[in-house]
Structures are given as C-alpha cells and as structure tokens.
Amino acid sequence: MSMAASHRHVPETRTAPSVTRTVIDGAKVGRSSVRRRARGMTHSEAVAALENARWQDRQDARDEDLAFDERGPAELAEWQRITQLLATVGGVDDPDDDIVVQDELAADAAAIAARDAELREAARTAARADELQTLREQGTLEQAETRVGDEAARDELTRRAGSYVQADLDAWLASALAARLGHYQDSAAREAAAGLLPAPVLAHAALLAELARLAPGVSADQVAFAARLAAADTNAAVDLAAFLTPAQLTSPWVRRLRGDGTRGGLTDHAGFGTPGAGVVAGRGISSRRSAWMTPSTMIRKRRSRASSISSCASPITRRRACSRG
C-alpha cells in the first residue's frame, strides 16, 4: 500500500437521524384487553372470568419465559378490580362510566399531546439552528436579532459540532443580552436566559454591560477580551463585573453567580436595564455620556495622583490630598 493511500482522508461519519420506536407497555395492553372483554358483564360473569385469570396465572408461573411478563399480572389485577367494582355498584360493567378507566385515558391523551408538542418544538429548534448556521456562513449573524428559543438552537448547534463551544454564537447571544436587544427586551426572556445559557455566556454578558456603562460607544473589537476572560475564568469575569458595578447597582443574579459559580437570575441593572446600552457586534453604543476614559488615561491619572500625594510635606497634608483626590 502506498503512503498516499495509507493517509487518504476518511469522510466524516454523520450520525443517522434517530428513529422513534414505540415501546409496548405490556401492562397497559393487558388492562385494555380485560376492559374490552368485561364490557357488559355482570358481577357473576366477572367472578367466573377472574377464576379463569387466576388459573392462567398459575400456569404462566411455571413458564420461565413468562417470568418477567407484565401482561398476565396486569390482567389478573384488572379482573379483580372490576369484580370488586361490580360487587359494590351492581349492574353491568361499562368502561365509559369507570372513573379509573377515564382517568387513564385522559392521562394518555395528555401524554400524547405533550409528546407532540415536544416534537413540534424540536422541529422549530432544528429549523432555527439551520437558519443561524446559514447566517454564520454568510457572515451576517452579528446583524441578526435574537428570537425566543435561540438558546435551544445554540444547544442544538453545539450538539451538532460534537459539544465544541460555539464562540461566535455565544458572543452574539451575550452581546444581545447585555444590550437588551431582540427578544431580550422582555424581562421574562432575560430571566429565562439565566437558566438556559451556560455560566460563561452569562458572565460575558455581565462584563459587557459594565464595560458599556463605563465606556459608552465602545465597539465589539475593543472589548473582545471579555469573551476570552469569561471562557478562561468565569468566576474572574463575574468578579470583575461586580467590581466595576457600584454596590447599589449590583444585581442579585451577579451575586448568586459569584457565590456558587452556577447560573443565576437576571434583573435590570446598568447595561441590562438600559435598552440599547451594550456592546453590539459590529456597532457602537449610544449613550448620554459622550466621553469616556481609556485605560491608559486612567493609569496616567492614577500615577499623577500618586506623585502629588508623595510630594506632600506632612502626614496631615498627605491625608488631605488623598481626600481631595
């Protein structure tokens, strides 16, 4: 075999779509069978049917293949219930008037409806994931607005990528959350995001909101470090966001996130509480404050202040200079 042949590219293996398989409930099948046969029976007829079921149960007990069969015991238990019911109320058996039967039917209908709703939601999530993937490939994701369910679409894209972090998608969601854009304009959506997005994305959003408050007009490129910090050390990012926020503005969700390192709630504060005040990818931020201090300016000011304080002649003067600074 040649070297080229031994190193030829192996196509990526794609997971086949899952096929939903219906699990047969033997006990439910047994109860349904008994109810069909018992319809219209009197009490004496139900007693005779119960004796036959007991005999059949004894025969089945000798068969090792039926040791784990659920249908036989379920049929016996249902005959016993129907016999007791007819002994109490009299008349003939009618499943339509049997409260137990009707409750089971209602529960089955509710389970089917819930399953159908899950399938529809899964289909919507998959379609939205396809749409977001198309926007990424076209390079227009940053200009798109978030929608309800995008957190689930993010999880779907992460699953398709083999659980690899979707950095661009996470940054897009964090920016929208910090700026209260798209569906995050709704406070309920922001609260829900705290339980739907991972801690690094929430930490990134919190840090972006505080940076936007301190430096209005900043672009996404200027604060790109926030995403790296949140991914590398989530707790450090949350601590920094809390440090930059005045105590009276620190939100409960940031405090909870700092305390246990997990996802917390989301309330309005700083960038989260001001619509449009956040770091938006590819765009600046509108704010009432037209000027902001760059990190280098802050360092120069601190150095100048330190020099002026050190030149004071007495401790009292130094304390007064500190208070004025």
VMD Tcl script that draws the C-alpha trace (Angstrom):
set ca {
  {0.00 0.00 0.00}
  {1.37 3.39 -0.95}
  {1.96 6.21 1.52}
  {-0.74 8.31 -0.13}
  {-3.26 5.52 0.18}
  {-2.44 4.93 3.83}
  {-3.07 8.60 4.63}
  {-6.12 9.24 2.49}
  {-8.87 11.33 4.03}
  {-11.60 9.45 5.83}
  {-15.00 11.11 5.34}
  {-16.63 12.42 8.48}
  {-19.10 9.99 9.95}
  {-22.52 11.51 10.36}
  {-24.96 10.30 12.91}
  {-28.06 8.82 11.36}
  {-31.28 10.51 12.36}
  {-32.82 8.89 15.38}
  {-35.90 6.78 14.77}
  {-38.60 6.97 17.39}
  {-39.52 3.46 18.48}
  {-42.80 2.80 20.25}
  {-42.26 0.84 23.46}
  {-45.06 -1.65 24.06}
  {-46.47 -1.44 27.56}
  {-47.50 -5.00 28.38}
  {-49.44 -3.99 31.48}
  {-51.47 -1.40 29.55}
  {-52.18 -3.92 26.80}
  {-53.39 -6.42 29.42}
  {-55.73 -3.93 31.09}
  {-57.18 -2.82 27.74}
  {-57.82 -6.42 26.76}
  {-59.67 -7.12 30.01}
  {-61.80 -3.99 29.69}
  {-62.91 -4.94 26.19}
  {-63.93 -8.41 27.32}
  {-65.55 -7.19 30.55}
  {-67.84 -4.64 28.89}
  {-71.46 -5.63 29.62}
  {-70.53 -8.35 32.13}
  {-72.48 -8.85 35.34}
  {-70.82 -9.49 38.67}
  {-71.21 -13.27 38.41}
  {-69.71 -13.28 34.93}
  {-66.79 -11.18 36.14}
  {-66.21 -13.64 39.01}
  {-66.02 -16.53 36.53}
  {-63.59 -14.57 34.37}
  {-61.49 -13.82 37.46}
  {-61.22 -17.52 38.29}
  {-60.05 -18.25 34.75}
  {-57.46 -15.47 35.07}
  {-56.17 -16.94 38.34}
  {-55.85 -20.37 36.73}
  {-53.98 -18.87 33.78}
  {-51.69 -17.01 36.16}
  {-50.76 -20.27 37.88}
  {-49.99 -21.85 34.52}
  {-47.84 -18.91 33.48}
  {-45.87 -19.14 36.72}
  {-44.46 -22.47 35.51}
  {-43.13 -20.95 32.29}
  {-39.72 -19.37 32.70}
  {-40.20 -17.36 29.51}
  {-43.10 -15.52 31.18}
  {-41.22 -14.75 34.40}
  {-40.93 -11.06 33.53}
  {-44.19 -10.77 31.59}
  {-46.27 -7.79 32.75}
  {-49.44 -8.53 30.84}
  {-50.60 -11.58 32.82}
  {-50.36 -9.99 36.29}
  {-51.97 -6.79 34.94}
  {-54.93 -8.74 33.53}
  {-55.41 -10.56 36.84}
  {-55.30 -7.30 38.80}
  {-57.82 -5.68 36.41}
  {-60.26 -8.59 36.72}
  {-60.01 -8.28 40.50}
  {-60.71 -4.52 40.33}
  {-63.70 -4.93 38.01}
  {-65.13 -7.73 40.16}
  {-64.90 -5.57 43.28}
  {-66.41 -2.61 41.45}
  {-69.43 -4.62 40.24}
  {-69.90 -6.08 43.70}
  {-70.16 -2.53 45.03}
  {-72.20 -0.70 42.36}
  {-74.02 -3.64 40.74}
  {-75.31 -3.62 37.19}
  {-73.01 -4.39 34.27}
  {-69.51 -3.20 33.56}
  {-69.21 -0.08 31.41}
  {-65.69 1.36 30.92}
  {-67.24 4.65 29.80}
  {-68.57 5.17 33.34}
  {-65.44 3.80 35.07}
  {-63.57 6.66 36.72}
  {-60.30 4.72 36.76}
  {-60.53 3.98 33.04}
  {-61.43 7.55 32.15}
  {-58.57 8.95 34.25}
  {-56.12 6.67 32.46}
  {-57.46 7.70 29.07}
  {-57.14 11.37 29.99}
  {-53.56 10.82 31.16}
  {-52.72 9.00 27.93}
  {-54.20 11.83 25.86}
  {-52.21 14.42 27.83}
  {-49.00 12.42 27.36}
  {-49.60 12.20 23.61}
  {-50.28 15.94 23.40}
  {-47.11 16.69 25.37}
  {-45.09 14.41 23.12}
  {-46.49 16.09 20.02}
  {-45.62 19.50 21.47}
  {-42.07 18.32 22.13}
  {-41.73 17.10 18.56}
  {-43.00 20.41 17.18}
  {-40.63 22.35 19.42}
  {-37.73 20.13 18.38}
  {-38.60 20.76 14.73}
  {-38.69 24.53 15.32}
  {-35.37 24.38 17.14}
  {-33.75 22.41 14.33}
  {-35.09 24.86 11.73}
  {-33.80 27.83 13.70}
  {-30.42 26.14 14.13}
  {-30.24 25.69 10.35}
  {-31.10 29.37 9.90}
  {-28.43 30.51 12.34}
  {-25.88 28.29 10.66}
  {-26.74 29.88 7.32}
  {-26.30 33.36 8.83}
  {-22.91 32.32 10.16}
  {-21.80 31.06 6.79}
  {-22.98 34.30 5.18}
  {-21.22 36.40 7.80}
  {-24.41 38.19 8.83}
  {-25.03 36.63 12.24}
  {-23.87 39.78 14.04}
  {-26.62 41.84 12.39}
  {-29.40 39.35 13.17}
  {-31.76 39.79 16.11}
  {-32.24 37.09 18.67}
  {-35.55 35.26 18.97}
  {-37.30 33.23 21.60}
  {-35.80 29.74 21.52}
  {-32.35 30.78 20.29}
  {-30.83 29.32 23.45}
  {-32.15 25.91 22.43}
  {-30.90 26.47 18.88}
  {-27.48 27.23 20.34}
  {-27.55 23.91 22.21}
  {-28.55 22.13 19.00}
  {-25.64 23.64 17.06}
  {-23.29 22.73 19.90}
  {-24.57 19.15 19.77}
  {-24.05 19.00 16.01}
  {-20.50 20.25 16.48}
  {-19.67 17.45 18.87}
  {-20.11 19.60 22.00}
  {-17.47 22.09 20.85}
  {-18.06 25.64 22.12}
  {-19.71 27.89 19.55}
  {-17.71 31.03 20.31}
  {-19.31 33.29 17.71}
  {-22.82 32.24 18.67}
  {-22.11 32.66 22.37}
  {-20.67 36.14 21.76}
  {-23.75 37.06 19.71}
  {-26.12 35.99 22.48}
  {-24.03 37.66 25.20}
  {-23.97 40.96 23.28}
  {-27.73 40.87 22.74}
  {-28.33 40.02 26.39}
  {-26.06 42.83 27.61}
  {-27.70 45.38 25.31}
  {-31.25 44.08 25.76}
  {-31.72 43.54 22.05}
  {-34.02 41.17 20.19}
  {-36.20 39.07 22.44}
  {-34.06 40.07 25.43}
  {-36.01 43.34 25.52}
  {-38.53 41.32 27.50}
  {-37.58 40.95 31.16}
  {-39.07 37.46 31.21}
  {-36.69 36.41 28.43}
  {-33.74 37.80 30.38}
  {-34.84 35.90 33.46}
  {-35.24 32.71 31.43}
  {-31.81 33.15 29.85}
  {-30.24 32.76 33.27}
  {-31.38 29.15 33.27}
  {-30.86 28.45 29.58}
  {-27.40 29.85 28.88}
  {-24.17 28.49 30.38}
  {-22.32 30.46 33.03}
  {-19.53 31.71 30.69}
  {-22.09 33.35 28.39}
  {-23.84 34.99 31.33}
  {-20.52 36.19 32.72}
  {-19.59 37.58 29.30}
  {-22.90 39.46 29.13}
  {-22.46 40.88 32.63}
  {-18.96 42.09 31.83}
  {-20.07 43.63 28.53}
  {-22.87 45.50 30.30}
  {-20.48 47.02 32.83}
  {-17.88 47.92 30.21}
  {-20.60 49.61 28.16}
  {-21.66 51.62 31.19}
  {-18.10 52.74 31.89}
  {-17.08 53.25 28.26}
  {-20.05 54.35 26.13}
  {-19.51 53.98 22.41}
  {-17.04 51.14 22.71}
  {-17.02 48.68 19.80}
  {-17.06 44.92 19.95}
  {-13.42 44.69 18.84}
  {-12.29 46.87 21.73}
  {-13.85 44.56 24.33}
  {-13.15 41.25 22.62}
  {-11.09 40.33 25.67}
  {-14.32 39.99 27.67}
  {-15.26 36.79 25.84}
  {-11.80 35.31 26.37}
  {-11.85 36.18 30.06}
  {-15.32 34.70 30.55}
  {-14.29 31.50 28.78}
  {-10.97 31.16 30.58}
  {-12.15 32.03 34.08}
  {-15.87 32.55 34.52}
  {-15.63 33.43 38.19}
  {-12.97 36.07 37.47}
  {-15.19 37.64 34.81}
  {-18.15 37.77 37.19}
  {-15.97 39.20 39.95}
  {-14.67 41.88 37.60}
  {-18.20 42.79 36.50}
  {-19.27 43.07 40.13}
  {-16.18 45.12 40.96}
  {-16.92 47.56 38.16}
  {-20.52 47.94 39.25}
  {-21.46 50.32 42.08}
  {-22.75 48.42 45.10}
  {-26.25 49.84 44.74}
  {-26.43 48.62 41.13}
  {-25.04 45.12 41.59}
  {-27.82 42.76 40.57}
  {-28.83 39.68 42.57}
  {-28.03 37.35 39.66}
  {-24.40 38.52 39.64}
  {-24.17 37.95 43.38}
  {-25.60 34.45 43.02}
  {-23.28 33.68 40.13}
  {-20.33 34.83 42.22}
  {-21.45 32.75 45.17}
  {-21.92 29.31 43.61}
  {-20.50 29.57 40.09}
  {-23.77 28.44 38.55}
  {-26.44 30.14 36.53}
  {-28.49 32.76 38.32}
  {-31.38 35.09 37.72}
  {-31.22 38.16 35.53}
  {-32.50 41.57 36.62}
  {-32.20 45.06 35.25}
  {-29.06 46.98 36.08}
  {-26.52 49.02 34.17}
  {-26.47 47.77 30.58}
  {-29.15 45.19 31.27}
  {-31.51 47.91 32.43}
  {-30.92 50.38 29.60}
  {-32.29 49.34 26.21}
  {-29.60 49.56 23.56}
  {-26.83 50.21 26.08}
  {-24.47 47.35 25.48}
  {-21.69 46.11 23.25}
  {-23.19 45.14 19.92}
  {-21.05 43.22 17.49}
  {-20.08 45.46 14.60}
  {-21.76 48.53 16.11}
  {-21.07 51.11 18.78}
  {-23.31 52.06 21.67}
  {-25.46 55.12 22.04}
  {-25.29 56.77 25.46}
  {-25.83 60.10 27.12}
  {-22.15 60.20 28.06}
  {-20.17 61.35 25.03}
  {-16.69 60.94 26.52}
  {-15.03 58.04 28.29}
  {-11.70 57.41 29.89}
  {-9.39 54.93 28.24}
  {-7.34 52.52 30.38}
  {-4.14 54.39 29.55}
  {-5.71 57.70 30.66}
  {-6.82 56.06 33.90}
  {-3.29 54.79 34.54}
  {-1.76 58.21 33.85}
  {-4.23 59.90 36.18}
  {-3.51 57.43 38.96}
  {0.24 57.90 38.54}
  {-0.14 61.69 38.61}
  {-2.24 61.47 41.71}
  {0.27 59.17 43.41}
  {3.10 61.60 42.61}
  {1.23 64.57 44.02}
  {0.45 62.72 47.22}
  {4.03 61.52 47.72}
  {5.30 65.11 47.42}
  {3.26 66.30 50.40}
  {5.36 67.52 53.35}
  {3.39 66.12 56.29}
  {1.11 63.17 57.02}
  {-1.80 65.58 57.57}
  {-1.26 67.21 54.19}
  {-0.96 63.78 52.61}
  {-4.29 62.74 54.09}
  {-5.92 65.93 52.82}
  {-4.51 65.33 49.35}
  {-5.86 61.81 49.42}
  {-9.29 63.07 50.37}
  {-9.22 65.66 47.57}
  {-8.06 63.03 45.06}
}
mol new
graphics top color blue
foreach p $ca { graphics top sphere $p radius 0.5 }
foreach p [lrange $ca 0 end-1] q [lrange $ca 1 end] { graphics top cylinder $p $q radius 0.2 }
display resetview
